[in-house]
């Protein structure tokens, strides 16, 4: 049997040149696509928010902001006051032009006619007790949810379930005309609102990350701050509009003689409006893609308290609490938008969900503390304004002299890089094949 000559195993010279000159274009495109996906996962990159996504995010603020500014501190105390038997006769106050009907409502709010053992509570105090109970109940749930917001893919489920439960508890407020039934109602609504507030704040962080990126150079930080400020400002404006509408609707319903039934109508309407906000929850999807399920399983419950290793983050929470406390003392709106952006900048990288939980809880706790303090001194508006003023001054001292900086906080949290060379994209680009095109339109792959 004859041996094959070496020449017979070699390819013609022309064929070798063709193979060397023709790259595997499909393989190159696949590598580029895989590199882009790896960069998005590693760098925490999100798609830029669309106009529709931003608008429905505002819609949820419009449909939910009134819960902790009107429904809990105004509507429910008025409903509870209608469950008290033998309300006191309205008193005549000097320099008061209020109608007898309005004075009767006021007396029902401040009269301590709810007996629990040897203690007597007013409708306002009963609401404060219910409010703080809801915050206590929500605390352990928030600790678990913080892990899911940072490492899981259940943000929509959490927000939808919390909104649905909270809206559901608004509906049966008038089934039982008894004051003891309202603490479970209010506590459930407070817990649900606090939980969904954390998910809503986390979504804000994801939208900002989609617009500017997770880690950005110093020269681009102003874009991040500006975008976050406008989002928060417009959301607050939409929320205040919704709160004003619900407050006006409550006032109109009080013109009818049967206050209890008409206030129940306000509660039902509040639940329906709050439920309408779920349009935002189920029409947008920004679940975290930066971590795998195996990583989330290894995270302990201590994740929620790990943010206190960052002084700027803890200090910004103090500002959130004080601003919410101050505005509720004078029955104003919610957190100032500038403070709301500060917490987002100072939230540590990889712990934004945990910080969103603390932001929501601090806002709710500040509002509850301000409401409890203001209502403990009925008829003394001067003291409420004075305490609110002191709280505002203390908040400015903490933010200014506490050296809490938006930029330094973001840098300490890992959101600011020195240059583009430190970004994950720079390293990934080095691994990609470089394609050059010659004059004969033949692509060549360089090593």
N, C-alpha and C positions, 0 to 999 in steps of 0.2 A: 504494500500500500504506500503510495507516494506521499512525501511530506509536503505540506503547504508552504509556499514561499512567504517570507515576511512581507513582501510587497502586496500579497493578496489580502492581508488583514488591515492594511492601511486604507484610509479614506482618501479619495482624490483631494488635491490641494484646494480646489475651488469649493468643495463641499465643506471642508474644515473652516474656510474663511466665512462661509455663509452662517455656519453654526455659531462662530465667535461673534459675528456682527449682529445677530438677531437675539435679543434678550427674551426671556419669558415674561412678556408684558403682564399676563394674568397673575403670575407669581408676585411681580412687583406691586401691582395694585392691591393684592391681598395683604402684603406686608404693610403697605401704607395704611390700609383700613384697620388692620390689627393694632398698628402703632397709635392711630388716632383713638381707638377705643381704650387702649391701655392708658393713654394720656388723660382721657376724660375720667377714667376710674381713679387713676393715681392722683391727678391734680384736682379732683373735685369739681370738674367742669360741668355746667348745666347749659341747656339750650337757653337762648335769650328769651325772656318773657314776651309774649305777644301782647298786643293791645287788648285783645279779648280777655286774656288771663288777668291782666292788671285790673280791668274794669270789674270782673266778677270778684276779684279780691276786695275791691272797694265795696262791692255789693254786700259782701259778708259783714264788713264793718257797719254798713248802713242797717243791716238786719240784726245785729247782735250787740252793738255798742250800748244800746239803751237798757240792756238787761241789768248791768251793775250801776247804771246812773239814774234809771227811772223805775224799772219794774221792782227791783229789790228794795231800794230805799224809799220809794214813794207809794207805789201801788199796793204792795203787800201790807205795809203798816196801816194804810187806809182800810183795806179789807179786814184786817184783824180788829181794827177799832169798831167795825160793825158787828162783831161777834160778841162784844161785851154787853151784858144785860144791864139795864138801867143806867145809861150814860148820864153823866152829870149835866146839869143845866149850864148853858153857855154864860160865861162871866162877861162883865162889861169892863173893857180895858180903856184906860185913858189914851186919848189921841189915836184911837183905832177906828177906822172907817169900814171895817169888815162887816159883812152881813151876818145876821144871827145863824144862818145856815153854815157859813164858813167857820164861825166861832164854835159851833157845835162839833164840827169835824175836828177842829184843833183840840178841843177838850177831850174828845175821844182818843186822840193820839197820845196825849200826855197824862191822862188819868191812869193811875196804877190800879187797875181793876182786875188784872189777871193774877189769880192766886195760885201759887205753887208752894204747898206746905205753909210755912210761916212767912213767906216772902210774897210781895206784891210787885208786879211789873206792869209797865205801860206797854202799849202796842209798839212803840219805838224801841223800847228795851227788849221786848220779846223778839223783834226782828233782828236786833244786834246779836242776841244769843243764838238765834237760828243761823245767822250769817257766819259767825265764828265756828259754829258746829260744822257747817259745810266745808269751811277751810281746813279744819282738823281732819275731817273724813277724806278730803282730797289729797292730803299730804302724802300718805303712803302710796296711793295710786300714782301720783305724779312721779315719785321716785322710780317706779317700774316703767312708766311711760317714757321717761327721759332716755332710757336705753333704746327703746323702740324708735324714738324720733331720731336718734343718732346712728343706730346700727341696723335698724329694721326697715321693712318695706310696708309698714302698716299705718302710715300717716293719715291717709284718706279714711281708713277704717276707724281710727281713733277719733278723728274730728267728726265723722258722720255719726258714730255711735253716741258720742258725748252730746252733740247737737240734738239728736233725736230724743235722747233721754231727758235732756233739759226742757225741750219744747213740750214733751209729753206731760211733764209735771206742772206745766202752766195751765193745762186744760181743766183738771178737776178741782180747781181752787174753791169753787162754790158748792160742791156736793155736800159738804158737812159744815154747818155754821157753828163750828167750835174752834176756839183758839188753839187747842192742843194739837190740831191736825196740821197746822202751818209750819212748825219747825221741820218736819220731814220734807214737806214741799220745798221750802226755802233752801234747806241744806242740800237737797238733790240738785236744785237749780244752780246754786253757788258752786258746788263741786263740778258739775257739767260745764259751766261757763269758764271756770278756771282751767279745766283740762283742754277744752277746745281753744281757749286763748293761747295756751302753749303751742298747740299745733298750728294755729294761725300765725303766731310770731315766727315759728320755725319756717313756715312757707315764705315769709318775708325774707328771711336769710337766704333761702334757696333761690329766690328770684334775684336778689342782689348778687349772689354768686354767679348766676347765669349771665348777668349783665356785665360784670367786671371780672369774674374769675375769683377763685378762692384765695390765691396768693398773688399779690400784685406788687409791682415796684412802687416806690414812694411817689414818683411823679404822677401816677394814676390814682392815688388814694383820694384825691379831691373828687374824682368822678364817682367813686364808690359812695363817699359821704353825701354828695349832692343827690345821687339817685335814691339812696335810702331816705334822705330827708324829704324829698318830694313825695315818695310813696307813703311815708308815715304821715305827712302833713295832709295829703288829700284823703287818706283813710280816716284820719281824725275828723276832718271836716265833714265827710260823709256820715260818720258815726254821730257827730253832734247834730246833724240835720235829722237823722233818724230819732235821736233822743228828744229833740224839740217837737217832732211830730207826735211821738207817743205821749209826751207830757201834755200837749195841747188836746189830744184825744181824751186823756184821762180827765182833764178839766171840763171838757164838754159833757162827758158822761155823768159828772157829778151834779150837773144841773137838773137831773131827774130825781124824783123823790126816793125811789128804791136804790139807795147807794150800793148796797151789797150786791145786788144782781148786776148793776151796771159796771161795777168794778170787776166783777167776774167776767163780764164781756171784754173788758180791757185785758185781763189776764189771758183769756182764750185768744184774743187777737194778737197778743204778744207772742204766744207760742206758735201761732201760724206764721207770723213774720219771721221769727227766729228759724223755724223750719225751712222757710223759703231760702234762707242763706245757704242751705245745703247744695244749691245750684253750683256754688263755687267749689264745694268739696268734691263733687262727682264729675265736674267738667274739666278739672285740671289734675295733672299727675306729675309730681316732682318727688318721687320716692328716692331715697338715698341709694346710690349705686357704688359708693366708695368702699364699702365693707361687705364681707361675705357673712353668711349666716353662722359659720363656724366661729368667726371672730366675735359676733354678738353673743354667742353662748358663753364665751369666756369672760365677759364683762360682769363685774359685780355691781351690787346695788350702790356701792360707794361711788359709782360714776357720777351720781347726781351732786355729791358734795365736793367733788374734785376741783370744781371751778374756784373754790375759795383759796386755792394756791396762787391765784392771780389777783393782786391787790386792785388793779383797775376794774376787774370784773366785779369784785365784791363791793367796791365803792360806788360803781354805777347802779348797783341794786339798791343801795341806800338812797340814791337820788330818785330812783323809780318809786320807792316806798314813800318818800317825803313829798314828792310832787302829787302823788295820788291822794295821800293823806290831806295835803293842803287844799286841794280842789274839792274834796268831799266835805271838808269842814265847812266850806261856804257853798256846798251843794252845786259845785261846778261840774265840768266835764271830767275827762280821764287824764291820762298821763300826758305831759307836754311832749310834743313830737321830738324836740331836740334831745330830751333825755332818752326817748325811745330809740333814737339812732345811736346814742352813746353805748347803750347796753349791747347793741349788735356789733359794734366795732370792737368792743372789749371782750366779747365771748371767745373763749379759747378754741383754737382749731380742733375739730373732732369732738367738741363738747357743746356745739351750738344748741342741740336739742335739750341738753341738761340746763343750759342757761336760759333757754326759752321757758322752761318749766319754772325756774326761779323768778324770771321776769313776770310771768303771769301771776304767780302766787304773791309776789311782793306788791304788784299792782292791786290785786284783790284784797290783800291784808291791809294795805294802806288805806284803801277806800273804806273797808270795814272799821278800822280804827278811827278814821276821821268821822264817819257816821256815828259811831258809838259815843265819841267825845262830844260831838255837836248836839246830839239828842239827849245827852245826860244833863244838859243845861237848857231846857226848853224856855223860850221867851227871852233868852239872854244872848242876842246876836253879837253884841260887842265882844264878849269873851270868846265866842267861836272865831270871829274874825281876828282877834288878837292872837289866839293860839295858832291859827292858820298862818298869820304873818311870821310868828316866831319859827314855825316849822319851815317856812320858805327861806328865812334867813339862815337857819341851820343847814338846810340843803345846799344853799350857795356856798357856805363855808366848807362843807364836805367836798363839793365838786371843785372849788377853786383852790383852797388851801390844802386839800387832800391830794393835790397834784394828780388829779384824774384827768388824763388827756385822751381825747379820741384817737389821735394818731399813735401816741405811745402805748395806749392800751391795745390797739390793733397790732402794733409791732410785737408787743409782748405775747399776744395771743397767737402769733404766727401767721398773720394775714398779710404782712408786708415783707417783701424780699428786697435784697440790695439791688439786684439787676435782673434782666431777663435771662442771664446765664445761669441763675440759680433756680430757674423754673424747671419742672419735670420735662417740659417740651424740648428744652435745649439738649438734654441727655438722650431723649428718644430720637431726635433728628439725626444724631450721630450714627445710629444703628440702621437708618434707612439707606437703601441703595440709591446712589446718585446717578441720575440719568442725564447724559449730555447729548445734544443733537448736533451732528456735523452738517456741512454744507450739502452733502449728498442725501440728506433726510434719512439717514440710517442711525437709529438710536443705539448708543453703546453704553454698556454697564461698567461703571468703574468699581473697582474693589473697595 
